Amino acid sequence: MAKQEKPPKQPVEKPKQAKKKIRIRLKGYDQRILDRATSDIVETAKRTGSGVAGPIPMPTRREVYTVLRSPNIDRKSREQFEIRTHKRLIDILDPTGKTLEGLKSLTLPAGVDIKIKAVA
């Protein structure tokens, strides 16, 4: 019995639809102000008819600084200070023109750093 050779399968090309997405990264020292800003962004995106993934809390960066209390006396006496940087990530799926205008006109509280990146 001889085996019949099958012709190689041709890959079927599917039309690719470019899914647009806006990725927003927020940073801040105060967690409450940061959460308030993320809720404003999510509310604006949902109101304009876009899908939202997030807010996703990213790991908090903690920086600890140790300082001498007195330069000459009591060398062992030290004080520690820390700064915590909280981060959030929001993805806006299939943004519309209204979404972009809504995000542009949005006023965020002071102390919140925002980075907007368009991902195709």
DSSP file (Angstrom, degrees, kcal/mol; ACC not computed):
  #  RESIDUE AA STRUCTURE BP1 BP2  ACC     N-H-->O    O-->H-N    N-H-->O    O-->H-N    TCO  KAPPA ALPHA  PHI   PSI    X-CA   Y-CA   Z-CA
    1    1 A M              0   0    0      0, 0.0     2,-0.4     0, 0.0     0, 0.0   0.000 360.0 360.0 360.0 123.3    0.0    0.0    0.0
    2    2 A A        -     0   0    0      1,-0.0     2,-0.3     0, 0.0     0, 0.0  -0.761 360.0-123.8 -95.5 139.0    1.4    3.3   -1.1
    3    3 A K        -     0   0    0     -2,-0.4     2,-0.4     1,-0.0    -1,-0.0  -0.613  21.5-129.0 -81.9 139.3    0.7    6.4    0.9
    4    4 A Q        -     0   0    0     -2,-0.3     2,-0.4     1,-0.0    -1,-0.0  -0.728  20.8-126.3 -87.9 135.3   -0.9    9.3   -1.0
    5    5 A E        -     0   0    0     -2,-0.4    -1,-0.0     1,-0.0     0, 0.0  -0.651  19.7-141.8 -82.4 132.6    0.9   12.6   -0.6
    6    6 A K        -     0   0    0     -2,-0.4     3,-0.1     1,-0.1    -1,-0.0  -0.727  21.8-111.6 -92.5 141.7   -1.4   15.4    0.6
    7    7 A P        -     0   0    0      0, 0.0     3,-0.1     0, 0.0    -1,-0.1  -0.460  44.4 -95.6 -68.7 145.5   -0.9   18.8   -0.9
    8    8 A P        -     0   0    0      0, 0.0     2,-0.2     0, 0.0     0, 0.0  -0.322  42.6-109.5 -63.6 142.7    0.4   21.3    1.7
    9    9 A K        -     0   0    0     -3,-0.1    -3,-0.0     1,-0.1     3,-0.0  -0.519  24.9-135.1 -75.0 135.7   -2.3   23.4    3.3
   10   10 A Q        -     0   0    0     -2,-0.2     2,-0.2    -3,-0.1    -1,-0.1  -0.764  26.4-113.5 -87.8 132.3   -2.3   27.0    2.4
   11   11 A P        -     0   0    0      0, 0.0     2,-0.6     0, 0.0    -1,-0.0  -0.444  26.5-126.4 -67.7 137.2   -2.8   29.4    5.4
   12   12 A V        -     0   0    0     -2,-0.2     2,-0.5     1,-0.0    -3,-0.0  -0.737  21.0-139.4 -86.0 122.9   -6.1   31.2    5.3
   13   13 A E        -     0   0    0     -2,-0.6    -1,-0.0     3,-0.0     0, 0.0  -0.712  14.6-159.6 -87.4 126.1   -5.5   34.9    5.6
   14   14 A K        -     0   0    0     -2,-0.5     2,-0.3     1,-0.0    -2,-0.0  -0.827  29.0-105.2-101.7 141.9   -8.0   36.7    7.8
   15   15 A P        -     0   0    0      0, 0.0     2,-0.5     0, 0.0    -1,-0.0  -0.508  37.3-134.2 -67.6 127.0   -8.5   40.4    7.5
   16   16 A K        -     0   0    0     -2,-0.3     2,-0.6     2,-0.0    -3,-0.0  -0.695  12.9-155.4 -87.0 128.0   -6.8   42.0   10.4
   17   17 A Q        -     0   0    0     -2,-0.5     2,-0.7     2,-0.0    -1,-0.0  -0.902  19.3-127.9-102.2 124.4   -8.7   44.7   12.2
   18   18 A A        -     0   0    0     -2,-0.6     2,-0.7     1,-0.0    -2,-0.0  -0.590  20.2-151.4 -74.2 112.9   -6.6   47.2   14.0
   19   19 A K        -     0   0    0     -2,-0.7     2,-0.3   101,-0.4    -1,-0.0  -0.763  12.5-147.2 -86.4 119.8   -7.8   47.3   17.5
   20   20 A K        +     0   0    0     -2,-0.7    74,-2.2    75,-0.1     2,-0.3  -0.633  21.6 174.2 -90.5 147.2   -7.1   50.8   18.9
   21   21 A K  E     -AB  93 119A   0     98,-2.0    98,-3.3    -2,-0.3     2,-0.5  -0.995  23.8-147.4-152.1 142.5   -6.3   51.2   22.5
   22   22 A I  E     -AB  92 118A   0     70,-2.3    70,-3.0    -2,-0.3     2,-0.5  -0.968  15.0-158.0-112.9 126.0   -5.2   54.1   24.8
   23   23 A R  E     -AB  91 117A   0     94,-3.5    94,-2.6    -2,-0.5     2,-0.5  -0.913   7.6-168.5-107.2 125.4   -3.0   53.2   27.7
   24   24 A I  E     -AB  90 116A   0     66,-3.2    66,-2.6    -2,-0.5     2,-0.5  -0.955   3.2-166.7-117.7 125.0   -3.0   55.6   30.6
   25   25 A R  E     -AB  89 115A   0     90,-2.6    90,-2.2    -2,-0.5     2,-0.4  -0.947   7.2-167.6-111.6 127.7   -0.4   55.4   33.4
   26   26 A L  E     -AB  88 114A   0     62,-2.6    62,-2.2    -2,-0.5     2,-0.4  -0.924   5.1-175.9-116.7 139.3   -0.9   57.4   36.5
   27   27 A K  E     +AB  87 113A   0     86,-2.4    86,-3.0    -2,-0.4     2,-0.3  -0.981  13.7 149.5-131.3 145.9    1.6   58.1   39.3
   28   28 A G  E     -AB  86 112A   0     58,-2.0    58,-2.8    -2,-0.4    84,-0.1  -0.978  46.1-132.6-168.6 159.3    1.1   59.9   42.6
   29   29 A Y  S    S+     0   0    0     82,-0.6     2,-0.6    -2,-0.3    55,-0.2   0.762  94.5  64.2 -87.2 -27.9    2.3   60.1   46.2
   30   30 A D     >  -     0   0    0     81,-0.3     4,-1.8     1,-0.1     5,-0.1  -0.877  67.3-159.1-103.1 120.7   -1.3   60.2   47.7
   31   31 A Q  H  > S+     0   0    0     -2,-0.6     4,-2.3     1,-0.2     5,-0.2   0.856  89.2  53.3 -68.3 -37.1   -3.3   57.1   47.1
   32   32 A R  H  > S+     0   0    0      2,-0.2     4,-2.0     1,-0.2    -1,-0.2   0.914 110.2  46.3 -67.2 -42.6   -6.7   58.8   47.6
   33   33 A I  H  > S+     0   0    0      2,-0.2     4,-2.1     1,-0.2    -1,-0.2   0.893 112.6  51.8 -65.9 -38.5   -6.1   61.5   45.1
   34   34 A L  H  X S+     0   0    0     -4,-1.8     4,-2.2     1,-0.2    -2,-0.2   0.908 109.7  48.4 -64.2 -43.0   -4.8   59.0   42.6
   35   35 A D  H  X S+     0   0    0     -4,-2.3     4,-2.1     1,-0.2    -1,-0.2   0.861 110.1  52.5 -66.3 -35.3   -7.9   56.8   43.0
   36   36 A R  H  X S+     0   0    0     -4,-2.0     4,-1.7     2,-0.2    -1,-0.2   0.899 109.8  48.7 -66.0 -40.1  -10.1   59.9   42.6
   37   37 A A  H  X S+     0   0    0     -4,-2.1     4,-2.0     2,-0.2    -2,-0.2   0.897 111.0  50.1 -66.6 -40.6   -8.3   60.7   39.3
   38   38 A T  H  X S+     0   0    0     -4,-2.2     4,-2.6     1,-0.2     5,-0.2   0.894 108.9  51.6 -65.9 -38.6   -8.7   57.2   38.0
   39   39 A S  H  X S+     0   0    0     -4,-2.1     4,-2.3     1,-0.2    -1,-0.2   0.876 108.6  51.9 -66.5 -35.0  -12.4   57.1   38.8
   40   40 A D  H  X S+     0   0    0     -4,-1.7     4,-2.1     2,-0.2    -2,-0.2   0.913 111.7  46.5 -63.7 -42.6  -12.8   60.4   36.8
   41   41 A I  H  X S+     0   0    0     -4,-2.0     4,-2.2     2,-0.2    -2,-0.2   0.919 113.8  47.4 -66.4 -44.2  -11.0   59.0   33.8
   42   42 A V  H  X S+     0   0    0     -4,-2.6     4,-2.4     1,-0.2     5,-0.2   0.906 112.1  50.2 -64.5 -41.8  -13.0   55.7   33.9
   43   43 A E  H  X S+     0   0    0     -4,-2.3     4,-2.2    -5,-0.2    -1,-0.2   0.905 111.0  49.2 -63.4 -42.0  -16.3   57.6   34.3
   44   44 A T  H  X S+     0   0    0     -4,-2.1     4,-1.4     2,-0.2    -2,-0.2   0.906 112.3  47.9 -63.6 -42.6  -15.5   59.8   31.3
   45   45 A A  H  <>S+     0   0    0     -4,-2.2     5,-2.3     1,-0.2     4,-0.3   0.906 113.7  46.1 -67.2 -42.1  -14.5   56.9   29.1
   46   46 A K  H ><5S+     0   0    0     -4,-2.4     3,-1.1     1,-0.2    -1,-0.2   0.874 109.0  55.8 -68.7 -36.4  -17.7   54.9   30.0
   47   47 A R  H 3<5S+     0   0    0     -4,-2.2    -1,-0.2     1,-0.2    -2,-0.2   0.832 106.8  50.5 -65.0 -32.1  -19.9   57.9   29.5
   48   48 A T  T 3<5S-     0   0    0     -4,-1.4    -1,-0.2    -5,-0.1    51,-0.2   0.418 122.9-102.7 -89.5   2.0  -18.6   58.4   25.9
   49   49 A G  T < 5S+     0   0    0     -3,-1.1     2,-0.3     1,-0.3    -3,-0.2   0.689  75.5 131.9  92.2  19.2  -19.2   54.7   25.0
   50   50 A S      < -     0   0    0     -5,-2.3    -1,-0.3    46,-0.1     2,-0.2  -0.723  56.9-113.4-101.3 154.8  -15.7   53.3   25.1
   51   51 A G  E     -C   93   0A   0     42,-1.7    42,-2.6    -2,-0.3     2,-0.4  -0.580  29.3-153.3 -83.1 150.1  -14.7   50.1   26.9
   52   52 A V  E     -C   92   0A   0     40,-0.2     2,-0.6    -2,-0.2    40,-0.2  -0.987  13.0-167.8-129.9 133.2  -12.4   50.3   29.9
   53   53 A A  E     -C   91   0A   0     38,-3.1    38,-2.6    -2,-0.4     3,-0.2  -0.962  51.3 -46.2-115.8 112.0  -10.0   47.7   31.3
   54   54 A G  E     -     0   0A   0     -2,-0.6    36,-0.2     1,-0.3     2,-0.1  -0.820  17.8-127.5 127.3-168.5   -8.8   48.7   34.8
   55   55 A P  E     -     0   0A   0      0, 0.0    -1,-0.3     0, 0.0    35,-0.2   0.377  50.4-171.0 -74.1 138.0   -7.8   50.6   36.8
   56   56 A I  E     -C   89   0A   0     33,-3.0    33,-1.7    -3,-0.2     2,-0.5  -0.902  18.6-134.3-103.4 118.6   -5.0   48.1   37.6
   57   57 A P  E     -C   88   0A   0      0, 0.0    31,-0.2     0, 0.0     3,-0.1  -0.611  21.5-155.8 -75.0 125.1   -3.0   48.8   40.6
   58   58 A M  E     -C   87   0A   0     29,-2.0    29,-0.6    -2,-0.5    31,-0.0  -0.516  37.8 -70.5 -92.0 165.3    0.7   48.4   39.9
   59   59 A P  E     -     0   0A   0      0, 0.0     2,-0.4     0, 0.0    -1,-0.1  -0.281  52.1-118.7 -59.4 139.5    3.4   47.7   42.6
   60   60 A T  E     -     0   0A   0     26,-0.1     2,-0.5    -3,-0.1    26,-0.2  -0.635  19.9-135.5 -81.5 131.8    4.1   50.6   44.9
   61   61 A R  E     -C   85   0A   0     24,-2.2    24,-2.9    -2,-0.4     2,-0.5  -0.774  20.1-164.1 -90.1 128.5    7.6   51.9   44.9
   62   62 A R  E     -C   84   0A   0     -2,-0.5     2,-0.5    22,-0.2    22,-0.2  -0.954   6.3-171.8-119.6 118.6    8.9   52.6   48.4
   63   63 A E  E     -C   83   0A   0     20,-2.7    20,-2.5    -2,-0.5     2,-0.5  -0.946   6.0-163.8-112.3 125.1   12.0   54.7   48.9
   64   64 A V  E     -C   82   0A   0     -2,-0.5     2,-0.4    18,-0.2    18,-0.2  -0.923   1.8-166.5-112.3 130.3   13.5   54.8   52.4
   65   65 A Y  E     -C   81   0A   0     16,-3.6    16,-2.9    -2,-0.5     2,-0.5  -0.964   5.5-156.4-117.0 130.9   15.9   57.5   53.5
   66   66 A T  E     -C   80   0A   0     -2,-0.4     2,-0.4    14,-0.2    14,-0.2  -0.924  15.8-177.4-108.8 129.5   18.0   57.3   56.7
   67   67 A V  E     -C   79   0A   0     12,-3.1    12,-3.2    -2,-0.5     2,-0.2  -0.956  29.6-115.0-129.3 141.7   19.3   60.5   58.2
   68   68 A L  E     -C   78   0A   0     -2,-0.4    10,-0.2    10,-0.2     7,-0.1  -0.566  19.2-146.8 -70.7 137.6   21.4   61.3   61.2
   69   69 A R  S    S+     0   0    0      8,-1.9    -1,-0.1     1,-0.3     9,-0.1   0.901  85.8  15.6 -72.9 -40.9   19.5   63.2   63.8
   70   70 A S        -     0   0    0      7,-0.5    -1,-0.3     4,-0.4     7,-0.1  -1.000  69.6-143.2-134.9 133.6   22.5   65.2   65.0
   71   71 A P  S    S+     0   0    0      0, 0.0    -1,-0.1     0, 0.0     3,-0.1   0.809  95.7  20.6 -69.0 -28.6   25.8   65.5   63.1
   72   72 A N  S    S+     0   0    0      1,-0.1     2,-0.3     2,-0.0     3,-0.2   0.833 115.7  54.5-108.8 -43.4   28.1   65.4   66.1
   73   73 A I  S    S+     0   0    0      1,-0.2    -3,-0.3     2,-0.1    -1,-0.1  -0.698 106.4  14.1-100.2 147.1   26.4   63.9   69.1
   74   74 A D    >   -     0   0    0     -2,-0.3     3,-1.2     1,-0.1    -4,-0.4   0.986  61.2-172.3  58.1  70.4   24.7   60.5   69.3
   75   75 A R  T 3  S+     0   0    0      1,-0.3    -1,-0.1    -3,-0.2    -6,-0.1   0.810  82.0  56.0 -62.2 -30.7   26.0   58.9   66.2
   76   76 A K  T 3  S+     0   0    0     -8,-0.1     2,-0.8     2,-0.0    -1,-0.3   0.608  83.3  97.1 -80.5 -11.5   23.7   55.9   66.6
   77   77 A S    <   +     0   0    0     -3,-1.2    -8,-1.9    -7,-0.1    -7,-0.5  -0.701  54.0 163.2 -84.1 113.1   20.5   58.0   66.7
   78   78 A R  E     - C   0  68A   0     -2,-0.8     2,-0.4   -10,-0.2   -10,-0.2  -0.880  28.5-145.3-130.5 160.2   19.0   58.1   63.3
   79   79 A E  E     - C   0  67A   0    -12,-3.2   -12,-3.1    -2,-0.3     2,-0.4  -0.967  12.3-149.1-126.4 141.9   15.7   59.0   61.7
   80   80 A Q  E     - C   0  66A   0     -2,-0.4     2,-0.3   -14,-0.2   -14,-0.2  -0.924  12.4-177.2-117.1 138.2   14.0   57.2   58.7
   81   81 A F  E     - C   0  65A   0    -16,-2.9   -16,-3.6    -2,-0.4     2,-0.4  -0.938   6.9-163.6-125.5 150.1   11.7   58.8   56.1
   82   82 A E  E     - C   0  64A   0     -2,-0.3     2,-0.4   -18,-0.2   -18,-0.2  -0.986  11.0-157.9-137.3 149.9    9.9   57.1   53.3
   83   83 A I  E     - C   0  63A   0    -20,-2.5   -20,-2.7    -2,-0.4     2,-0.5  -0.994  11.9-158.5-122.6 127.2    8.2   58.1   50.1
   84   84 A R  E     - C   0  62A   0     -2,-0.4     2,-0.6   -22,-0.2   -22,-0.2  -0.922   0.7-159.5-108.2 129.5    5.7   55.8   48.5
   85   85 A T  E     - C   0  61A   0    -24,-2.9   -24,-2.2    -2,-0.5     2,-0.3  -0.930  10.4-159.5-109.5 112.1    4.9   56.2   44.8
   86   86 A H  E     -A   28   0A   0    -58,-2.8   -58,-2.0    -2,-0.6     2,-0.3  -0.681   8.2-164.5 -91.3 144.0    1.5   54.6   43.9
   87   87 A K  E     -AC  27  58A   0    -29,-0.6   -29,-2.0    -2,-0.3     2,-0.3  -0.967   9.0-172.6-132.3 146.2    0.8   53.7   40.2
   88   88 A R  E     -AC  26  57A   0    -62,-2.2   -62,-2.6    -2,-0.3     2,-0.4  -0.973   9.0-153.9-134.6 150.6   -2.3   52.8   38.3
   89   89 A L  E     -AC  25  56A   0    -33,-1.7   -33,-3.0    -2,-0.3     2,-0.4  -0.993  11.5-177.6-127.9 130.5   -2.8   51.5   34.7
   90   90 A I  E     -A   24   0A   0    -66,-2.6   -66,-3.2    -2,-0.4     2,-0.5  -0.996   9.3-161.0-129.2 131.8   -6.0   52.1   32.7
   91   91 A D  E     -AC  23  53A   0    -38,-2.6   -38,-3.1    -2,-0.4     2,-0.6  -0.960   4.8-158.7-110.7 126.9   -6.7   50.8   29.1
   92   92 A I  E     -AC  22  52A   0    -70,-3.0   -70,-2.3    -2,-0.5     2,-0.3  -0.929  15.2-150.8-105.2 116.5   -9.4   52.5   27.1
   93   93 A L  E     -AC  21  51A   0    -42,-2.6   -42,-1.7    -2,-0.6   -72,-0.2  -0.701  67.9  -4.3 -93.7 136.8  -10.6   50.1   24.4
   94   94 A D  S    S-     0   0    0    -74,-2.2    -1,-0.2    -2,-0.3   -73,-0.1   0.945  83.1-156.5  49.5  63.7  -12.0   51.4   21.0
   95   95 A P        -     0   0    0      0, 0.0     2,-0.2     0, 0.0    -1,-0.1  -0.397   3.7-151.8 -71.4 145.7  -11.9   55.1   21.9
   96   96 A T     >  -     0   0    0     -2,-0.1     4,-1.8     1,-0.1     5,-0.1  -0.523  32.6 -98.5-104.5 176.3  -14.1   57.4   20.0
   97   97 A G  H  > S+     0   0    0      1,-0.2     4,-2.2     2,-0.2     5,-0.2   0.867 124.8  54.9 -63.4 -36.4  -13.7   61.1   19.2
   98   98 A K  H  > S+     0   0    0      1,-0.2     4,-2.5     2,-0.2    -1,-0.2   0.869 104.8  54.4 -64.8 -35.3  -15.9   62.0   22.1
   99   99 A T  H  > S+     0   0    0    -51,-0.2     4,-2.3     2,-0.2    -2,-0.2   0.932 108.5  47.5 -64.3 -45.1  -13.6   60.0   24.4
  100  100 A L  H  X S+     0   0    0     -4,-1.8     4,-2.0     1,-0.2    -2,-0.2   0.912 113.7  47.2 -63.6 -42.4  -10.5   61.9   23.3
  101  101 A E  H  X S+     0   0    0     -4,-2.2     4,-2.0     1,-0.2    -1,-0.2   0.890 111.4  51.8 -66.2 -38.4  -12.2   65.3   23.7
  102  102 A G  H  < S+     0   0    0     -4,-2.5     4,-0.5     1,-0.2    -2,-0.2   0.886 110.5  48.0 -64.3 -39.1  -13.5   64.3   27.1
  103  103 A L  H  < S+     0   0    0     -4,-2.3     3,-0.5     1,-0.2    -1,-0.2   0.855 110.4  52.2 -70.5 -34.2  -10.1   63.2   28.3
  104  104 A K  H  < S+     0   0    0     -4,-2.0    -2,-0.2     1,-0.2    -1,-0.2   0.887 111.5  45.6 -67.4 -38.2   -8.5   66.5   27.0
  105  105 A S  S  < S+     0   0    0     -4,-2.0     2,-0.3    -5,-0.1    -1,-0.2   0.513  89.0 111.2 -84.6  -3.7  -11.0   68.6   28.9
  106  106 A L        -     0   0    0     -4,-0.5     2,-0.6    -3,-0.5    -3,-0.0  -0.527  59.1-147.2 -74.5 131.6  -10.7   66.6   32.1
  107  107 A T        -     0   0    0     -2,-0.3    -2,-0.1   -70,-0.0    -1,-0.0  -0.891  13.0-159.6-101.9 123.3   -9.0   68.4   35.0
  108  108 A L        -     0   0    0     -2,-0.6     3,-0.1     1,-0.1     4,-0.1  -0.721  24.9-101.3 -99.9 150.4   -6.9   66.2   37.2
  109  109 A P    >   -     0   0    0      0, 0.0     3,-0.9     0, 0.0    -1,-0.1  -0.259  45.7 -91.7 -67.0 157.0   -5.9   67.1   40.8
  110  110 A A  T 3  S+     0   0    0      1,-0.2     3,-0.1     3,-0.0   -77,-0.0  -0.384 109.2  43.1 -66.6 145.8   -2.4   68.4   41.5
  111  111 A G  T 3  S+     0   0    0      1,-0.2   -82,-0.6    -3,-0.1     2,-0.5   0.504  85.1 111.8  95.8   5.6    0.1   65.7   42.4
  112  112 A V  E <   -B   28   0A   0     -3,-0.9     2,-0.5   -84,-0.1    -1,-0.2  -0.959  52.2-156.6-115.6 120.3   -0.9   63.2   39.8
  113  113 A D  E     -B   27   0A   0    -86,-3.0   -86,-2.4    -2,-0.5     2,-0.4  -0.820  14.8-167.2 -94.1 130.4    1.5   62.5   36.9
  114  114 A I  E     -B   26   0A   0     -2,-0.5     2,-0.4   -88,-0.2   -88,-0.2  -0.959  13.5-173.6-125.1 137.0   -0.2   61.1   33.8
  115  115 A K  E     -B   25   0A   0    -90,-2.2   -90,-2.6    -2,-0.4     2,-0.5  -0.994   9.0-163.2-128.3 124.1    1.2   59.5   30.7
  116  116 A I  E     +B   24   0A   0     -2,-0.4     2,-0.4   -92,-0.2   -92,-0.2  -0.917   9.4 179.8-111.1 130.4   -1.0   58.7   27.7
  117  117 A K  E     -B   23   0A   0    -94,-2.6   -94,-3.5    -2,-0.5     2,-0.6  -0.996  21.3-140.9-134.1 129.3    0.1   56.3   25.1
  118  118 A A  E     -B   22   0A   0     -2,-0.4     2,-0.5   -96,-0.2   -96,-0.2  -0.795  20.4-168.8 -90.8 123.4   -1.8   55.2   21.9
  119  119 A V  E      B   21   0A   0    -98,-3.3   -98,-2.0    -2,-0.6    -2,-0.0  -0.946 360.0 360.0-114.6 129.0   -1.4   51.5   21.2
  120  120 A A              0   0    0     -2,-0.5  -101,-0.4  -100,-0.2    -1,-0.1   0.454 360.0 360.0 -93.9 360.0   -2.5   50.1   17.9
